[in-house]
């Protein structure tokens, strides 16, 4: 991804720009098109990613504006798990997400703007 696109994405995220468009069976949210709970297409990089239902829930929550600190509580409510397990699962996912060049921008944008 070139520097211009990276800067553009960071500015759009900071400005709170969230794109919601329904096309076919996917909705575009902040450059991601979700296909059910299993696949996400990054419209910026042109890459598809396969996700677990839990990973999809966390990623959707992030791009919809849920604060990183609030993710464990959201996981508790959604899946009925204890706080420690939810916090561990969220942290493991965020670590994996930040290692993915195309999708890592969502973790980095949230960490720098909050």
N, C-alpha and C positions, 0 to 999 in steps of 0.2 A: 504494500500500500504506500503510495507516495505521500510526502509530507503535506502537500496541499489538502488531500482528502482527510488526513488525520486531523489537521487543524480545523477544517470545516466541521468535522464531526464533533470535536471538542466544543467548538463555539455553539453549535446547534444544541448540544446537550446542556451547556451552561445556560443558554437562553430559555431552556425549558421546552424546546420544540419537540413535540411528540406527534408523530404522524400516525393517523388511524385511517386506513383505507381498506375496504373489503374488496378482494378480488379472488375469484374462484373459491378455493377452500382455505385461503390463508389471509391473515390480516397483517399489514405492514405496520410495525411499531418501531420507531427509532432505527430504521434501516434493516429490521429483521422481519421476515415473513414466516410466521409459524404455521405448520401443517399439523393440526392435531396436537398431541402431546409428544410426538415422536421425532419430528424433524423441524429444523429451522434453517431458513435460507438467509444468508447475510447478503443483502443487496449491494453492499459496498465492496466486499471482496469477491463475490460470486461463488462462495463456498457453501455447501450444504453440511449440516451437522446433525448427527443422530443423538437424541436426548432421551433420558429416562423421564418418566412423568414427573418425578420430583425435581429433576434438573430443569425441566420446562417450567414448572411452577416458580422456581427461584429466579430463573432468567426473566420470565415475564414480569415478575414482581419488581425486579431491578429496573427494567426499562419502563415500567409504568410509574416509577417514582417512589417505591417503597425504600425507606432508609435502610442502609446495610445493618444498622444496629437493631432494626425492627424485624429483620428476616427470621430469626429464631422463634419469635412469638407467632409470626404468621405460620411457620411450619408446625408449631405446637397446635394451633387452632385447626389447621388443615388436616393434619395427619394423626392428631391425638397422641403425640409422643412427648416425652419429658424434655425440659428445657436444655439439659446437658447434651442429650442426643441431637436435638434440633440445632444447637449452637455448633456442635462438632460437624454435623452434616453440611451446614451452611458454609463453615470455614473450609472444609475439604473441597466443596464445589467452587468456592471463590478462588482457592489456590489453583485448581485445575483451569478455571476460566481465565485467570490472569496469565496463565502460561500459553494460552491460545492467542496468537498474534491478532487475528481478526476480531475475536470476541472479547479480548482482554480490555478493550477500550471502555466497556461498560463498568467494570470494576474500578479502573483508574479514574474515570470521569466522576464516579460517585465519591471516591475517596478524596479527590481534590476539591470537590465543590461543597462538601459537608464537613 
